[in-house]
Amino acid sequence: MTRVGSSITVDVREAGRPARAADLSRGFASAPANKFLIVFLVAGLLFEMDAFRMQLSGNDPGAPIDRNAASMVVQILTGSIIVVACGLLLCSRRTSEMALGTWPIFVMPAMAFVSMLWSPDPDYTLRKSVAFTAAVLIGFLVATVLSAKDGIRLLGRVLSAAIVLSVVWVYLFPRYGVHNAADNGETPLVGDWRGVFSHRTGLGHVAGLTTVLLVFYASHIWSSRIFRYGIVVLAVTCLIKADSGGGLLTLTFGALALLFSQALIKMRPTLRGSAFFFMLLTVVPLILFAPQLLKTLLAVLGKDSDLTGRIPLWDALLVLAQTHPLLGFGYAAGFAYEVQPRLLAATGYAYAHCHNGYLEVLIAFGYVGLGICLAVIIWLLAAAGRLVVAPPKHLGHLSGLPFVIVMYALGANCIESFLITESCYAVVLIALAAGLATRARLEDRELGEWTASFRQGVDHE
């Protein structure tokens, strides 16, 4: 391992010598090379989380997006991220172990490529599948080349950077940083901040998550208290100015989930398993029936109960799904070329996506793909939940973050399409959470083996 600066450690090959999770002194690659790696990870995370993508693609916010006019700059950057990421994975001594422990996260990208066989536009599906894979790959790469602690630290710092850059963008480039009257089809959002993201939803969710991480993990992410408080103030400002209900839910749910996970970690080991099981028994049904519960609650309160047009959209999608029940319409192109025109005819509105991650999977891959996706989700819950039930000692209160990310993603996908969307921060987070769960388990095992070996050596002296 080689330490970059004073805070982040990078894994490298060490001529076949056995790895030790606690050994941070020996290095193989040069410090400049490792600094380049950190810069690449930061830039890759920002790009794959949808930051600056609208600007880099050359899209005018006031013009409709032409699906057939793919941005050459974005394609080059996406391809470069994949090539460099694969090269870095080949240089990491942990790649094989990480891949064996985290391979299910690549199942849905594989499904996207396979769906080219029945897609109405295979080329469009191919482009979107490559972008989807890049988002998953960058999350996996971070967990592979950084320790679990440093992966969490890097995530917090990247989200902080996105907040600062968003505030700068709002004031220097308001045409891109703020929804305005010239935006194509976004008149109701005039004045809402979107920062460096393509939509206010992205800024709202990132602001909510950033606030939670900086409050709960504080000095682990930024040692300077003044700097940390400043970022929190900016994040809350972005959350308010984005006027995103999803962002407020992210803040609320994230805070409650981290509070619960930390309380669970502090429980006696004999009680953790039971408490965790009852929590899942309570929360998972709430997530599954969230749309209907929200609809009922809004109706009782006398509010608009269609969730800003989502309820009629979901009803129409469930009907359309029955026309291609087995394998769906194909990834991305199926919705764009077949489903969206029918939705426009049925509802009078051109929805950009399904506004529900599970329906997005159903439309793209049918009930076969939905079943596979649910199997991956169960694996994710088990892998991340294991860190809460049996937290590694070297992680302490950080052990709960992967599980919180997974639970947050499951809840957010009830009202947004975050499961299989390319260039989506939630997809990156899910891959990162899965990788961190595997990485933490490997580190815990290696620390146990090293401790046992050390004690055995002391006994023989």
C-alpha positions as a Python dict, from the first residue, in 0.01 Angstrom:
ca = {
    (1, 'M'): (0, 0, 0),
    (2, 'T'): (110, 358, -60),
    (3, 'R'): (-19, 657, 133),
    (4, 'V'): (-118, 962, -70),
    (5, 'G'): (-74, 1282, 124),
    (6, 'S'): (-181, 1237, 485),
    (7, 'S'): (-520, 1078, 453),
    (8, 'I'): (-577, 830, 171),
    (9, 'T'): (-404, 498, 117),
    (10, 'V'): (-384, 325, -220),
    (11, 'D'): (-346, -49, -276),
    (12, 'V'): (-79, -161, -524),
    (13, 'R'): (90, -486, -619),
    (14, 'E'): (382, -582, -399),
    (15, 'A'): (573, -847, -591),
    (16, 'G'): (356, -1133, -472),
    (17, 'R'): (410, -1068, -100),
    (18, 'P'): (113, -1142, 126),
    (19, 'A'): (-115, -846, 194),
    (20, 'R'): (-166, -703, 538),
    (21, 'A'): (-454, -469, 600),
    (22, 'A'): (-261, -276, 863),
    (23, 'D'): (65, -235, 670),
    (24, 'L'): (70, 112, 518),
    (25, 'S'): (440, 172, 480),
    (26, 'R'): (563, -24, 184),
    (27, 'G'): (509, 118, -164),
    (28, 'F'): (540, 2, -519),
    (29, 'A'): (409, 288, -729),
    (30, 'S'): (547, 640, -713),
    (31, 'A'): (373, 913, -514),
    (32, 'P'): (294, 1116, -831),
    (33, 'A'): (129, 810, -986),
    (34, 'N'): (-86, 762, -678),
    (35, 'K'): (-181, 1129, -673),
    (36, 'F'): (-289, 1091, -1034),
    (37, 'L'): (-500, 794, -925),
    (38, 'I'): (-680, 1000, -660),
    (39, 'V'): (-743, 1279, -912),
    (40, 'F'): (-881, 1021, -1156),
    (41, 'L'): (-1110, 873, -891),
    (42, 'V'): (-1244, 1215, -795),
    (43, 'A'): (-1302, 1320, -1156),
    (44, 'G'): (-1451, 982, -1246),
    (45, 'L'): (-1691, 987, -950),
    (46, 'L'): (-1807, 1340, -1030),
    (47, 'F'): (-1859, 1261, -1397),
    (48, 'E'): (-2042, 933, -1336),
    (49, 'M'): (-2260, 1101, -1073),
    (50, 'D'): (-2389, 1328, -1354),
    (51, 'A'): (-2186, 1636, -1257),
    (52, 'F'): (-2097, 1859, -1556),
    (53, 'R'): (-2241, 1604, -1799),
    (54, 'M'): (-2489, 1848, -1948),
    (55, 'Q'): (-2215, 2104, -2009),
    (56, 'L'): (-1967, 1850, -2145),
    (57, 'S'): (-2225, 1706, -2381),
    (58, 'G'): (-2291, 2052, -2528),
    (59, 'N'): (-2664, 2027, -2459),
    (60, 'D'): (-2854, 2353, -2457),
    (61, 'P'): (-3099, 2348, -2162),
    (62, 'G'): (-3359, 2511, -2386),
    (63, 'A'): (-3340, 2256, -2668),
    (64, 'P'): (-3493, 1906, -2676),
    (65, 'I'): (-3238, 1626, -2644),
    (66, 'D'): (-3169, 1449, -2973),
    (67, 'R'): (-3116, 1081, -2892),
    (68, 'N'): (-2944, 1014, -3222),
    (69, 'A'): (-2690, 1293, -3171),
    (70, 'A'): (-2470, 1134, -2905),
    (71, 'S'): (-2205, 1363, -2759),
    (72, 'M'): (-1860, 1265, -2882),
    (73, 'V'): (-1697, 1430, -2577),
    (74, 'V'): (-1911, 1230, -2333),
    (75, 'Q'): (-1849, 906, -2523),
    (76, 'I'): (-1473, 965, -2524),
    (77, 'L'): (-1472, 1044, -2151),
    (78, 'T'): (-1686, 739, -2072),
    (79, 'G'): (-1463, 512, -2278),
    (80, 'S'): (-1152, 661, -2119),
    (81, 'I'): (-1290, 600, -1769),
    (82, 'I'): (-1358, 235, -1854),
    (83, 'V'): (-1014, 181, -2009),
    (84, 'V'): (-822, 351, -1727),
    (85, 'A'): (-1035, 181, -1461),
    (86, 'C'): (-968, -162, -1613),
    (87, 'G'): (-597, -83, -1629),
    (88, 'L'): (-593, 18, -1263),
    (89, 'L'): (-783, -295, -1165),
    (90, 'L'): (-520, -504, -1342),
    (91, 'C'): (-256, -329, -1128),
    (92, 'S'): (-436, -390, -800),
    (93, 'R'): (-355, -702, -601),
    (94, 'R'): (-710, -711, -463),
    (95, 'T'): (-906, -720, -787),
    (96, 'S'): (-961, -1096, -801),
    (97, 'E'): (-1079, -1117, -439),
    (98, 'M'): (-1301, -812, -479),
    (99, 'A'): (-1450, -943, -803),
    (100, 'L'): (-1530, -1278, -645),
    (101, 'G'): (-1706, -1106, -356),
    (102, 'T'): (-1883, -833, -552),
    (103, 'W'): (-1966, -984, -894),
    (104, 'P'): (-2348, -956, -856),
    (105, 'I'): (-2327, -578, -910),
    (106, 'F'): (-2230, -645, -1273),
    (107, 'V'): (-2534, -863, -1342),
    (108, 'M'): (-2768, -576, -1436),
    (109, 'P'): (-2515, -411, -1673),
    (110, 'A'): (-2475, -755, -1835),
    (111, 'M'): (-2854, -773, -1874),
    (112, 'A'): (-2845, -432, -2043),
    (113, 'F'): (-2598, -558, -2305),
    (114, 'V'): (-2796, -880, -2359),
    (115, 'S'): (-3115, -679, -2417),
    (116, 'M'): (-2963, -551, -2741),
    (117, 'L'): (-3101, -875, -2886),
    (118, 'W'): (-3460, -748, -2854),
    (119, 'S'): (-3404, -372, -2837),
    (120, 'P'): (-3577, -154, -3101),
    (121, 'D'): (-3245, 31, -3145),
    (122, 'P'): (-2944, -190, -3053),
    (123, 'D'): (-2693, 92, -3110),
    (124, 'Y'): (-2872, 320, -2864),
    (125, 'T'): (-2895, 37, -2611),
    (126, 'L'): (-2523, -33, -2657),
    (127, 'R'): (-2426, 329, -2587),
    (128, 'K'): (-2642, 343, -2276),
    (129, 'S'): (-2518, 2, -2157),
    (130, 'V'): (-2157, 116, -2180),
    (131, 'A'): (-2241, 427, -1976),
    (132, 'F'): (-2428, 214, -1719),
    (133, 'T'): (-2127, -17, -1687),
    (134, 'A'): (-1892, 280, -1638),
    (135, 'A'): (-2101, 403, -1342),
    (136, 'V'): (-2085, 60, -1176),
    (137, 'L'): (-1715, 19, -1256),
    (138, 'I'): (-1604, 346, -1094),
    (139, 'G'): (-1779, 255, -768),
    (140, 'F'): (-1618, -89, -770),
    (141, 'L'): (-1277, 63, -849),
    (142, 'V'): (-1285, 298, -549),
    (143, 'A'): (-1356, 10, -311),
    (144, 'T'): (-1085, -201, -473),
    (145, 'V'): (-792, 41, -466),
    (146, 'L'): (-875, 219, -139),
    (147, 'S'): (-931, 85, 209),
    (148, 'A'): (-1288, 90, 340),
    (149, 'K'): (-1214, 390, 562),
    (150, 'D'): (-1047, 582, 282),
    (151, 'G'): (-1326, 494, 40),
    (152, 'I'): (-1580, 652, 275),
    (153, 'R'): (-1353, 955, 322),
    (154, 'L'): (-1315, 1000, -53),
    (155, 'L'): (-1692, 973, -105),
    (156, 'G'): (-1754, 1246, 153),
    (157, 'R'): (-1496, 1473, -7),
    (158, 'V'): (-1626, 1420, -360),
    (159, 'L'): (-1981, 1502, -248),
    (160, 'S'): (-1845, 1811, -71),
    (161, 'A'): (-1671, 1918, -393),
    (162, 'A'): (-1996, 1872, -587),
    (163, 'I'): (-2174, 2104, -343),
    (164, 'V'): (-1909, 2377, -359),
    (165, 'L'): (-1892, 2358, -737),
    (166, 'S'): (-2272, 2369, -761),
    (167, 'V'): (-2287, 2694, -564),
    (168, 'V'): (-2015, 2842, -785),
    (169, 'W'): (-2201, 2727, -1095),
    (170, 'V'): (-2528, 2886, -982),
    (171, 'Y'): (-2371, 3230, -961),
    (172, 'L'): (-2121, 3215, -1248),
    (173, 'F'): (-2327, 3018, -1500),
    (174, 'P'): (-2694, 3056, -1400),
    (175, 'R'): (-2821, 2933, -1737),
    (176, 'Y'): (-2680, 2592, -1647),
    (177, 'G'): (-2685, 2615, -1268),
    (178, 'V'): (-3049, 2723, -1230),
    (179, 'H'): (-3368, 2598, -1395),
    (180, 'N'): (-3499, 2891, -1598),
    (181, 'A'): (-3788, 2980, -1826),
    (182, 'A'): (-3586, 2892, -2135),
    (183, 'D'): (-3544, 2528, -2025),
    (184, 'N'): (-3714, 2279, -2251),
    (185, 'G'): (-4025, 2141, -2076),
    (186, 'E'): (-3915, 2252, -1726),
    (187, 'T'): (-4124, 2570, -1679),
    (188, 'P'): (-4264, 2466, -1335),
    (189, 'L'): (-3907, 2441, -1201),
    (190, 'V'): (-3803, 2799, -1283),
    (191, 'G'): (-3569, 2934, -1016),
    (192, 'D'): (-3481, 2594, -866),
    (193, 'W'): (-3109, 2525, -836),
    (194, 'R'): (-2950, 2231, -1014),
    (195, 'G'): (-2585, 2332, -979),
    (196, 'V'): (-2346, 2112, -1177),
    (197, 'F'): (-2614, 1847, -1224),
    (198, 'S'): (-2867, 1807, -1505),
    (199, 'H'): (-3171, 1842, -1280),
    (200, 'R'): (-3264, 1978, -938),
    (201, 'T'): (-3330, 1620, -819),
    (202, 'G'): (-2962, 1533, -850),
    (203, 'L'): (-2853, 1838, -650),
    (204, 'G'): (-3121, 1780, -386),
    (205, 'H'): (-3028, 1419, -323),
    (206, 'V'): (-2654, 1490, -318),
    (207, 'A'): (-2705, 1785, -82),
    (208, 'G'): (-2910, 1571, 157),
    (209, 'L'): (-2654, 1290, 158),
    (210, 'T'): (-2360, 1530, 197),
    (211, 'T'): (-2521, 1690, 500),
    (212, 'V'): (-2579, 1353, 664),
    (213, 'L'): (-2226, 1228, 601),
    (214, 'L'): (-2057, 1543, 728),
    (215, 'V'): (-2271, 1555, 1041),
    (216, 'F'): (-2230, 1188, 1133),
    (217, 'Y'): (-1874, 1120, 1013),
    (218, 'A'): (-1744, 1472, 1079),
    (219, 'S'): (-1366, 1470, 1128),
    (220, 'H'): (-1323, 1140, 942),
    (221, 'I'): (-1404, 1328, 621),
    (222, 'W'): (-1269, 1677, 698),
    (223, 'S'): (-1044, 1746, 995),
    (224, 'S'): (-1109, 2122, 987),
    (225, 'R'): (-1426, 2195, 1183),
    (226, 'I'): (-1475, 2539, 1026),
    (227, 'F'): (-1437, 2400, 674),
    (228, 'R'): (-1675, 2114, 757),
    (229, 'Y'): (-1940, 2348, 896),
    (230, 'G'): (-1906, 2568, 590),
    (231, 'I'): (-1975, 2275, 358),
    (232, 'V'): (-2278, 2177, 569),
    (233, 'V'): (-2417, 2531, 538),
    (234, 'L'): (-2368, 2523, 159),
    (235, 'A'): (-2528, 2177, 137),
    (236, 'V'): (-2834, 2287, 333),
    (237, 'T'): (-2858, 2598, 113),
    (238, 'C'): (-2849, 2378, -200),
    (239, 'L'): (-3113, 2152, -48),
    (240, 'I'): (-3346, 2444, 17),
    (241, 'K'): (-3285, 2620, -316),
    (242, 'A'): (-3325, 2299, -518),
    (243, 'D'): (-3671, 2262, -360),
    (244, 'S'): (-3644, 1884, -401),
    (245, 'G'): (-3875, 1667, -195),
    (246, 'G'): (-3649, 1372, -268),
    (247, 'G'): (-3356, 1565, -122),
    (248, 'L'): (-3545, 1629, 202),
    (249, 'L'): (-3639, 1261, 219),
    (250, 'T'): (-3272, 1172, 164),
    (251, 'L'): (-3170, 1395, 454),
    (252, 'T'): (-3441, 1258, 684),
    (253, 'F'): (-3405, 893, 594),
    (254, 'G'): (-3026, 905, 589),
    (255, 'A'): (-3009, 1060, 935),
    (256, 'L'): (-3257, 812, 1084),
    (257, 'A'): (-3090, 515, 915),
    (258, 'L'): (-2743, 613, 1039),
    (259, 'L'): (-2878, 672, 1390),
    (260, 'F'): (-3035, 327, 1389),
    (261, 'S'): (-2730, 153, 1241),
    (262, 'Q'): (-2498, 312, 1496),
    (263, 'A'): (-2733, 217, 1780),
    (264, 'L'): (-2740, -137, 1642),
    (265, 'I'): (-2360, -153, 1625),
    (266, 'K'): (-2341, -53, 1992),
    (267, 'M'): (-2583, -329, 2099),
    (268, 'R'): (-2467, -653, 2250),
    (269, 'P'): (-2380, -906, 1976),
    (270, 'T'): (-2655, -1142, 2095),
    (271, 'L'): (-2921, -876, 2031),
    (272, 'R'): (-2799, -735, 1699),
    (273, 'G'): (-2932, -1015, 1478),
    (274, 'S'): (-3284, -1001, 1620),
    (275, 'A'): (-3299, -620, 1609),
    (276, 'F'): (-3172, -620, 1251),
    (277, 'F'): (-3431, -879, 1145),
    (278, 'F'): (-3722, -685, 1299),
    (279, 'M'): (-3599, -366, 1139),
    (280, 'L'): (-3604, -530, 795),
    (281, 'L'): (-3946, -676, 873),
    (282, 'T'): (-4072, -324, 936),
    (283, 'V'): (-3889, -117, 677),
    (284, 'V'): (-3896, -340, 366),
    (285, 'P'): (-4280, -360, 350),
    (286, 'L'): (-4293, 19, 393),
    (287, 'I'): (-4056, 57, 98),
    (288, 'L'): (-4251, -190, -116),
    (289, 'F'): (-4583, -16, -53),
    (290, 'A'): (-4447, 339, -31),
    (291, 'P'): (-4628, 469, -343),
    (292, 'Q'): (-4968, 357, -220),
    (293, 'L'): (-4898, 477, 134),
    (294, 'L'): (-4792, 819, 7),
    (295, 'K'): (-5098, 840, -216),
    (296, 'T'): (-5329, 757, 75),
    (297, 'L'): (-5152, 1000, 310),
    (298, 'L'): (-5174, 1286, 59),
    (299, 'A'): (-5542, 1213, 0),
    (300, 'V'): (-5612, 1224, 375),
    (301, 'L'): (-5427, 1556, 401),
    (302, 'G'): (-5623, 1694, 107),
    (303, 'K'): (-5313, 1729, -110),
    (304, 'D'): (-5258, 1632, -473),
    (305, 'S'): (-5247, 1252, -448),
    (306, 'D'): (-5099, 1171, -788),
    (307, 'L'): (-4739, 1245, -671),
    (308, 'T'): (-4682, 1513, -939),
    (309, 'G'): (-4810, 1286, -1215),
    (310, 'R'): (-4638, 969, -1102),
    (311, 'I'): (-4950, 768, -1016),
    (312, 'P'): (-5106, 792, -1366),
    (313, 'L'): (-4761, 721, -1513),
    (314, 'W'): (-4717, 406, -1304),
    (315, 'D'): (-5068, 284, -1385),
    (316, 'A'): (-4996, 326, -1758),
    (317, 'L'): (-4658, 155, -1728),
    (318, 'L'): (-4807, -150, -1555),
    (319, 'V'): (-5051, -188, -1843),
    (320, 'L'): (-4777, -148, -2106),
    (321, 'A'): (-4553, -397, -1926),
    (322, 'Q'): (-4805, -672, -1994),
    (323, 'T'): (-4743, -637, -2369),
    (324, 'H'): (-4381, -751, -2323),
    (325, 'P'): (-4400, -940, -1993),
    (326, 'L'): (-4111, -1185, -2023),
    (327, 'L'): (-3807, -983, -2139),
    (328, 'G'): (-3939, -629, -2156),
    (329, 'F'): (-3872, -370, -2427),
    (330, 'G'): (-3492, -359, -2403),
    (331, 'Y'): (-3262, -133, -2204),
    (332, 'A'): (-3307, 244, -2260),
    (333, 'A'): (-3413, 222, -2625),
    (334, 'G'): (-3730, 30, -2538),
    (335, 'F'): (-3859, 314, -2324),
    (336, 'A'): (-3740, 590, -2559),
    (337, 'Y'): (-3877, 445, -2882),
    (338, 'E'): (-4175, 235, -2777),
    (339, 'V'): (-4296, 319, -2429),
    (340, 'Q'): (-4255, 697, -2422),
    (341, 'P'): (-4469, 761, -2735),
    (342, 'R'): (-4747, 544, -2591),
    (343, 'L'): (-4728, 729, -2259),
    (344, 'L'): (-4754, 1060, -2444),
    (345, 'A'): (-5066, 937, -2622),
    (346, 'A'): (-5220, 801, -2302),
    (347, 'T'): (-5134, 1082, -2058),
    (348, 'G'): (-5051, 1381, -2277),
    (349, 'Y'): (-4708, 1415, -2115),
    (350, 'A'): (-4367, 1306, -2246),
    (351, 'Y'): (-4215, 1145, -1937),
    (352, 'A'): (-3835, 1122, -1948),
    (353, 'H'): (-3826, 799, -1744),
    (354, 'C'): (-4042, 577, -1526),
    (355, 'H'): (-3992, 768, -1198),
    (356, 'N'): (-3963, 428, -1030),
    (357, 'G'): (-3653, 211, -1044),
    (358, 'Y'): (-3838, -118, -1016),
    (359, 'L'): (-4079, -29, -1298),
    (360, 'E'): (-3775, 82, -1500),
    (361, 'V'): (-3632, -269, -1463),
    (362, 'L'): (-3968, -426, -1550),
    (363, 'I'): (-4003, -217, -1865),
    (364, 'A'): (-3644, -281, -1976),
    (365, 'F'): (-3605, -651, -1887),
    (366, 'G'): (-3953, -786, -1811),
    (367, 'Y'): (-4038, -1013, -1521),
    (368, 'V'): (-3724, -1220, -1583),
    (369, 'G'): (-3504, -916, -1532),
    (370, 'L'): (-3711, -798, -1235),
    (371, 'G'): (-3662, -1136, -1067),
    (372, 'I'): (-3287, -1119, -1126),
    (373, 'C'): (-3279, -763, -993),
    (374, 'L'): (-3462, -866, -675),
    (375, 'A'): (-3207, -1146, -625),
    (376, 'V'): (-2925, -889, -652),
    (377, 'I'): (-3105, -664, -401),
    (378, 'I'): (-3135, -952, -152),
    (379, 'W'): (-2762, -1019, -193),
    (380, 'L'): (-2690, -648, -137),
    (381, 'L'): (-2897, -642, 182),
    (382, 'A'): (-2719, -952, 312),
    (383, 'A'): (-2369, -827, 226),
    (384, 'A'): (-2418, -478, 370),
    (385, 'G'): (-2630, -598, 664),
    (386, 'R'): (-2354, -834, 773),
    (387, 'L'): (-2138, -530, 857),
    (388, 'V'): (-2405, -403, 1094),
    (389, 'V'): (-2476, -736, 1261),
    (390, 'A'): (-2106, -823, 1293),
    (391, 'P'): (-1918, -490, 1253),
    (392, 'P'): (-1542, -516, 1191),
    (393, 'K'): (-1353, -365, 1485),
    (394, 'H'): (-1127, -155, 1265),
    (395, 'L'): (-1426, 27, 1110),
    (396, 'G'): (-1635, 92, 1419),
    (397, 'H'): (-1926, 330, 1352),
    (398, 'L'): (-1834, 350, 981),
    (399, 'S'): (-1958, -7, 936),
    (400, 'G'): (-2317, 103, 892),
    (401, 'L'): (-2271, 324, 584),
    (402, 'P'): (-2292, 53, 311),
    (403, 'F'): (-2620, -75, 459),
    (404, 'V'): (-2759, 279, 488),
    (405, 'I'): (-2672, 348, 122),
    (406, 'V'): (-2845, 28, 9),
    (407, 'M'): (-3157, 102, 213),
    (408, 'Y'): (-3163, 460, 91),
    (409, 'A'): (-3133, 346, -271),
    (410, 'L'): (-3416, 97, -228),
    (411, 'G'): (-3640, 369, -86),
    (412, 'A'): (-3543, 634, -340),
    (413, 'N'): (-3625, 400, -626),
    (414, 'C'): (-3988, 402, -520),
    (415, 'I'): (-4023, 754, -661),
    (416, 'E'): (-3717, 790, -889),
    (417, 'S'): (-3542, 576, -1150),
    (418, 'F'): (-3207, 510, -982),
    (419, 'L'): (-3150, 134, -1017),
    (420, 'I'): (-3030, 94, -1375),
    (421, 'T'): (-2996, 452, -1499),
    (422, 'E'): (-2664, 538, -1659),
    (423, 'S'): (-2464, 833, -1524),
    (424, 'C'): (-2658, 823, -1199),
    (425, 'Y'): (-2506, 895, -861),
    (426, 'A'): (-2726, 632, -691),
    (427, 'V'): (-2594, 359, -923),
    (428, 'V'): (-2238, 461, -834),
    (429, 'L'): (-2326, 458, -464),
    (430, 'I'): (-2483, 112, -481),
    (431, 'A'): (-2172, -28, -651),
    (432, 'L'): (-1949, 149, -399),
    (433, 'A'): (-2155, 20, -104),
    (434, 'A'): (-2131, -337, -234),
    (435, 'G'): (-1757, -298, -286),
    (436, 'L'): (-1707, -147, 61),
    (437, 'A'): (-1895, -439, 217),
    (438, 'T'): (-1664, -687, 46),
    (439, 'R'): (-1355, -478, 118),
    (440, 'A'): (-1439, -449, 489),
    (441, 'R'): (-1489, -823, 515),
    (442, 'L'): (-1152, -891, 348),
    (443, 'E'): (-974, -640, 571),
    (444, 'D'): (-1131, -792, 882),
    (445, 'R'): (-1019, -1139, 778),
    (446, 'E'): (-665, -1024, 699),
    (447, 'L'): (-635, -836, 1028),
    (448, 'G'): (-749, -1150, 1210),
    (449, 'E'): (-493, -1363, 1026),
    (450, 'W'): (-216, -1109, 1088),
    (451, 'T'): (-302, -1085, 1459),
    (452, 'A'): (-304, -1464, 1494),
    (453, 'S'): (29, -1488, 1311),
    (454, 'F'): (178, -1216, 1528),
    (455, 'R'): (66, -1385, 1848),
    (456, 'Q'): (200, -1718, 1727),
    (457, 'G'): (536, -1554, 1657),
    (458, 'V'): (545, -1398, 2003),
    (459, 'D'): (461, -1734, 2165),
    (460, 'H'): (756, -1900, 1991),
    (461, 'E'): (1004, -1641, 2115),
}
